[in-house]
Amino acid sequence: MSTTSTRGLARPAPAKAAPARPRRGLRGSPTFNFWLFCGPFLVGLAIFVYAPILWSLWLSFFEARFTVTPDKFVGFENYTYMLTNDDFVGSLGTFTAFAAFIVPTTWALSLGLALLVNRLRFMRAFFRSVFFLPTACSYVAASLIWKMSIFSGVRFGLMNTVLGWFGIENIAWLVDPDPPWYWLVIVTARLWLQSGFYMILFLAALQNIPGELYEAAAIDGAKPGWQTFRHITLPQLRATSTAVILLLLIAAYQAFDEFYNLLSKTTWGRPPLVELYYKALGESQDYGAGSAGAVILTVLICAVTLLQGKFLGFGRGEEAK
């Protein structure tokens, strides 16, 4: 009887062990992971970007000839010298006109390529890759190809060979500034190099436009083509167009590689960065004046960018537009 009663009694449940607390050491913290991945990049950014910028700003107030550790403070004399230097001021004016031409031309060409590729029903990926491929080419390599093969200036050059078929004399594309044929060489090289990248930006924006907008426009009687492009496609590309124009404007003022390689032995057609390169690393090695010119160029780019953003409405919400 006692055995039966004992078997019928419920045994007490074993005590549950307390759940082990997760060990949160330094390695598992989000802060540690952030600095682990971003720390080396931030250190490199501080050493190779921010430190040279501050150093250049500091040098612009000193007489720094053949030295980067000057001790003679000259105030704003370097800025006055650069703003009254005909070569530097001329390069700023010339490349303001260059930016006014190359920016809308590249914008229109990139948008046109994006529209054409977006309308394809087959081999879209192939043509997208073909137009984007020049972006991977080095500016130096492309400049040498343009200079030594396409626009070489001799009768064996590609362009002069084509012109010879029509009875036109050879043209020295990069030798004589009058007429300024060198601009054709520079503009075509830059269009070939950068149009594919901005085409990808426009193509991504085009593919994000809802198809319902075009369907509603067709129901309302809008004709496909220019009318649809003007009232639907172009307004939907406003943000992308603003970003593209901003990037193109900055790139135009920062042009260096193609100009230096195409016009390295000339004194005309130099962009501001090439002019500053010869000023700081030429025979005079005037780092103070070169740094002052770099600061002036930076301020000019920032001012033009802000004016452009204000004019185009960059950063404003949809309600403000």
N, C-alpha and C positions, 0 to 999 in steps of 0.2 A: 504494500500500500504506500509506504513511504517512497518506494522507488518510482511508482507510477505518478504520485503527486509531484515528485521532484522533476520527473521528465516533463510534466505538463506546464511547469512554471517557465515563464519567458526569461531568457537570459538577458542581462543588461547589455545594452549596445555599447560597443567599445567607444571610448572617447575619441572624437575627431581631432586629428592633429591640426594645429593652427597653420593656415596657408603661409608658405614661405614668402617673405617680402622680396620683391625684385631688388636685386642689387643695382643700385644706380650710382655707378662710379663716374669718374670724370669722362671715361670713354663713351659712355652711353648718353651723355647730355647733349641736347641740341646745340648748345653754345660751343662745345668742343668740336662737334662735327662741322659747324659753320666755319670756325677758324682753321680747321684742318684742310678744308677744301678751298676756302677763299683767302686764307692767310698768305700763301705764296704769291697769289695774284696781286693782292693788295700791297704786299711788300715791293714787288716788281713795279707796280703802278706808281708807288711813292718815290722809288729810287730813279726810275727811268722816265717818268712823265712829270710829276709834280715838282720834284727837286730841280730839274732843268728849267722848268717854267719860272719858278721863284728865283733861281740863280740868274736867268736871263733878265728878269725884271730888275734885279739888284744891279746887274752889270750896266743896264741902260742909264744909270745915274752916275757912272764913273767913266773916267778916261781909261779905257782898257785896250791898249794897243800892244799886241804880242804877249798878252798876259790875261789870264782869267781870274787873277787875284789882285785887282787894282787897289790903290789906296788914295787916289786923287778924286774927290767928289766934284762933279761938274754940274749937278742939278739937271736942268732940262736942256742943256746945250746940245746933247745928242739928238733929242727930239727936234729941236730947231734946225739942226743941220740936215736931218733926214727929210723934214718937211720942205726945206728949201733946196734940196738936191734934185736937179732936173731929171736925172736918170730914174730915181726912185719914184718921184711924183709922176713922171711919164709912164712908168710901168703900171702904176695904180690906175691911171686914166685909161691906158690901153686895155688893161684886162678887165676893167669895168665894162668897156664896150664888148670885149670878148665874152664876158659872162652874159651880157644882154643878148648876145647872139646864140651862144652854145646852149644856154639853159632852155629856151623855148624850142630850139631845134631838136635837142635830145628828148625833151618831153614829148613832142609831137611824134617823133620817130618811134619811141618806145611804146607810146599808146597805140600807134598804128599797127606795130608788130603784134602787140597783145590782142588787139581786135581781130587781126587776121588769124592768129593761132587759135583764139577762142572759138572761131566759127568753123574750124576744121572738124570733120566727122571721122577722119582716119589719120593715122600717123601724127597725131597731135604731140605725143611725147618726143617723137623724132625731131620735129621742127622746133619744139621748145628747147631741146638740147643743142641743136645746131645754132640757134640764135644766142643761147646763153654761153656757149663754149668760148668765145673770145674773152669773156670776163676772166677766165682762168689764165689768160696769156699775160706775161709780164709787160709792163709799159715800156721797159727798156728794150726788150726783144721786139715788140711791135714797132717801136720807133726806128730801130735799126733796119727792120724789113721795109718800112716805108721809105727810109732814107737811101738804102743801098740797092733796093730792088724795084719798088713801084715808082718812086719819084727820085730816081738817082740823078737826073739832070743830063744824062748822056743818051745817045740815040738807042742804046740797048735797054734802057729802062722801060718798064711796062707802059707807063702813061705816054712817054714820048714815042714808043713804038705804035701805040694806037693812034696818036695824033698824026704820025707820019703816014698812016693809011689815007688820011684825008688831006695830005699835002701841007700840013702845018709844021713849021719849023720847031726844032727842039727848044724846050723851055728849061732854063736853070731855076728849078723850083725853090731851092734853098740858098741861093747865092746873092741874088739881087733883091733888095727891099722895094724896088720900084719897077714894075708893079709888085705888090706884096703877095706873090703866089705862095709863099710859105704858109699863109693862113689856110689855104686849101689843104695842104699837107697835114697841118696840125689838127684842123677840124675833122677831116675824114678819119684820121687815126683815133681821135677821142670818141667820135661817134661809133666806130667799130668796136672799141674797147668797152664802152660803158652802156650802150643801148640795151644789150641783152639782160643786164642785171635789173634795170628799171622796167624792162618788159615783164620780168617775172613778178615784180611787185604789182604792176597793173593787171596781169593775168590772174593773180590771186584775188585781187579786188573785184574783177569782173565775175569770177566764179562765185563770189559771195553775194551778188545781187539777186534777190528773190525773183524767180520766174513769174510770180503772180503779178508783178508790176508790169511786165510786158504784156501779159494776157489781159489785164485790165485796160491798158492803153489801146490794145487792138480792139477791144469791145467798144471803147469810147471813140474809135475811128482814127486813131493815130496811125500814120503810115510808117512802115518799117524803113529804116535808113536814117537820114539826117534828122528827121523830126523825132524819132524815138531816141536817137543818140543824144540830141540836144536837151530834151526834157526829162529823160530817165537815166541814161547811162552816165552822162557827164556829171549831173548832180550827185549821183551815188559814188562817184570817184573823187569827190571833193577832198576828203581827208588824205587819200593816197596821193593825189596830185600835189597837195601842199607839202607833204613829206618829201616827195620826189624833187620838187623845185628847191626845197631847202637843202637837200643833199647835193644837188647839182650846183647850186650857188656856192656852197662851201668848197666843193671840189674844184670849181673853176678858179677860185682865188688861191687854192693850194696846189695848182698845177706846177709840176717841177720836172718829172722824169722825161716826158716826151720833149719838152722845150730844151732841156739841157742836152739831150742827145741829138736832137735835130738841129739846134742852133747854137752849139757849144762854142763855135769859133766866131760868132758874130756879136756885135754890140747893139743890135736892134732886135725888137721882138722878145725881149726878156720879160718873163713874169716877175712879180714881186719876190717870190722865193728864190729864184735864180739870181736876181739882183742882190738880195741879202746874202746869198751864198758867196758871191764874189766880193761883197763888202767885208764879210767876216773872215773868209778863208782865202781871199786873194792876196795880192802883194802887201796891202796895208795891214791886213788882219786887225781891223778895227772892230773888236767884239762889242764895244760900247755902242757904237753907231748901229751895228747890225742888230743888237738886241733891242734898241729903240725902234728900229724899223719893224722888227717882229711884233713888238707891242702895238705899234700903230696899225699894222695889218690885222692883228687880232681884234682890236677895237672896231676897225672898219667892218670886218666880217660880222661881228656881233651886232653892230648897229644896223647893217643891211638886213640881217636875219630877223631882228626884232621888227623892223619896218615891214618886211615881207609877211611875217606872222600876223601883224596887226591888220595888214591889208587883206590877207587871205583868210583871216579868222582862225588861225591855227590855235588849237587848245580850247576853243569855245564849244559849249554844248550845243545840242541840236536846237534847243529853244532859243538860244541867242542868235543862231543863224537865221 
